[in-house]
Structures are given as C-alpha cells and as structure tokens.
Amino acid sequence: MQKSVVLKALQDSGLAPVLRGESIEGALALAHAIAAGGVKVLEVTMTVPGAVEVIRRLVKDRPEILVGAGTVLDAETARACILEGAQFIVSPALNLKTIELCHRYSIAVLPGALTPTEVVTAWEAGADVVKIFPAGALGGAKYLAALKGPLPHIQMIPTGGVTLATAAEFLRAGAFALGVGSDLADAKAMAEGRAEAVTETARRYMEIVRQFRSATTA
C-alpha cells in the first residue's frame, strides 16, 4: 500500500488504538474486539510479548485493518515489523535512524515528540505525522492547540490523556487522528470476558469522530 494511501486511511479513520496485551492470543482477541466496533486502524505496541507475530497474524487474517507497529525504539525493530507487514511505524520518542529506515521502505513514520523544538526537529527529519506524547501530562487538548498555533503545517497525533470525555476536544484542537490507549484497549474487560464492552467503547469513539467530521463539513 502506498504511503499516501496509508496516511489518508489513518486520517479518515480518525482513531489509532494503541494495542497492548499480556500474550499473543490476548492481543489478538483485543484487536478483534476493537475492530468489531468499526475501527479500521490498529497500532500493535512492541510491549506485547510476541508483538511481531501479532502484526503478522493481523495482516494475514484481517486485511481490512490498517496495522502499524508502536513503541518502536530503533531501526532494527522497525525493519522487523515492516517485513511482517506493518504499514506505519510509531515511536514514543525521536530516533533519526528509524525515520531514515522508514523512508528507505516508503513506510509512514510517526515519531514521538513533546516540546515545540522536538516537534519541529521530528518534522524536519522527515516525520509524516508527529506523535505528541504524553499529551495529557502537559495540558491535553489545550497543549495540542497551543502547538498547532505556530505549527499548523505539522500533522500531529496526540497520545496520552485521550478518553471518551476528551476525544472531541482533541479533534477540535487540530488532531490528525487520536492515539487511544487503555480507555479503549481495556485489558481488564477482556480478562473478565467482557469483549462486548470494548467493542461498544470502540463504537462510541467512532461516533465521536463521525459527529466531529459532520459538524466541520456542514
């Protein structure tokens, strides 16, 4: 899939859930529960045991889902994920060699940054989108809006502090899409056999995105 198509799909989705889990099967079950709520993008973090295998299986079994790799800290890990089919690479920090490798493979790269200097450095290094992390620690949507003020040309995905209560505010602040963690990827609900609760939360997030898009295009 061309990188431009991947980035458009990510933006159109408006949501990039951060997938974690204690095992391969647990992460896959969580992925299926989220996807059942209409979510078309998933970020499999490298903190999941066997994360690369999770990516491989999702790419094979759920071709309708755009699968990316998260918490990628180095170029070697990025390459391993790309070879298994990851369509985008996300990191909580800025690693220039990872950006360089993703360019070599024409893969969308979303490095992490927090301060204005880090955001601009990431963008100048070739980031397709900059992950603002941890967004909630510095004021949430208000901080994102403050960054977007002088940097409107830089696409940003906030992660950390995104919940059902704050999602619309982040979208209004100019988020390219939302990086959602435990508020959606609820490992506790899955452990208790309540996959339907995760699916319902996913539906609610997608409805927030839909309502925002409808309001801004009306």
C-alpha positions, -999 to 999 in steps of 0.1 A, spaced: 0 0 0 14 34 -9 24 56 20 0 84 8 -29 59 9 -19 47 44 -18 83 57 -52 91 42 -66 59 57 -52 69 91 -67 104 89 -100 92 76 -103 67 105 -95 94 130 -86 68 155 -54 47 161 -59 25 191 -28 15 209 -29 -23 213 -13 -39 244 -17 -73 259 -1 -100 280 1 -126 253 -2 -130 215 -37 -145 218 -48 -119 243 -36 -91 220 -54 -107 190 -86 -111 209 -84 -74 219 -77 -64 183 -108 -83 171 -130 -68 198 -119 -32 189 -123 -39 151 -158 -52 158 -167 -16 168 -158 -3 133 -122 7 139 -100 2 108 -66 11 123 -46 -7 150 -12 0 165 5 -31 179 30 -20 206 63 -37 210 55 -42 247 32 -70 237 50 -104 241 54 -117 205 43 -83 191 58 -90 156 38 -123 154 7 -103 163 14 -80 134 20 -109 111 -13 -126 120 -34 -95 119 -20 -86 85 -28 -121 72 -62 -126 88 -76 -91 89 -66 -74 56 -93 -48 60 -74 -34 90 -45 -10 87 -19 -25 110 10 -5 124 38 -10 150 41 11 181 67 17 208 93 12 182 126 24 196 151 16 169 156 10 132 162 -28 137 128 -33 153 111 -11 127 125 -32 99 113 -65 116 78 -51 118 78 -38 82 89 -72 69 59 -87 87 35 -62 70 33 -32 93 21 -2 73 32 25 97 57 29 125 51 48 157 75 57 185 72 75 218 105 93 211 125 106 182 150 83 166 166 96 134 178 62 122 142 48 124 129 77 103 157 71 77 148 34 75 111 40 71 119 64 42 140 37 26 110 13 27 85 41 19 67 34 52 48 61 71 67 71 103 52 88 133 80 96 158 72 109 193 79 144 205 66 168 231 82 202 231 80 226 201 117 221 194 112 183 194 82 186 171 100 207 146 131 185 147 110 154 140 92 172 111 124 184 96 139 149 99 110 136 77 82 126 101 50 121 82 30 128 114 43 137 148 30 118 179 25 142 208 33 121 238 24 122 267 -2 148 256 -22 146 288 7 154 310 11 189 295 -25 201 294 -41 177 269 -61 193 241 -51 228 252 -15 219 248 -21 204 213 -39 236 203 -10 257 216 14 236 194 -8 238 163 -10 276 166 26 283 153 29 249 136 -3 244 116 15 227 88 27 198 110 3 169 114 0 157 150 -15 127 167 -20 131 205 -15 101 227 -18 100 264 -49 116 280 -73 108 251 -105 94 265 -142 94 255 -145 126 275 -116 144 258 -117 130 223 -138 157 207 -117 184 223 -86 169 209 -102 168 174 -112 204 177 -76 213 187 -64 200 153 -55 163 159 -47 144 127 -61 114 144 -64 102 180 -40 77 197 -61 60 222 -47 37 249 -63 19 279 -95 38 277 -103 17 247 -79 -12 248 -93 -23 281 -72 -54 291 -92 -58 323 -125 -60 305 -110 -86 282 -97 -106 311 -132 -106 326 -147 -119 294 -164 -86 285 -152 -82 249 -185 -66 241 -177 -36 264 -145 -30 244 -165 -32 212 -191 -7 225 -163 17 235 -149 15 200 -183 23 186 -186 54 208 -152 66 197 -160 62 161 -193 81 166 -174 110 182 -152 111 151 -182 109 128 -200 137 147 -169 159 146 -165 154 108 -202 161 102 -200 193 122 -169 206 104 -181 198 69 -217 211 74 
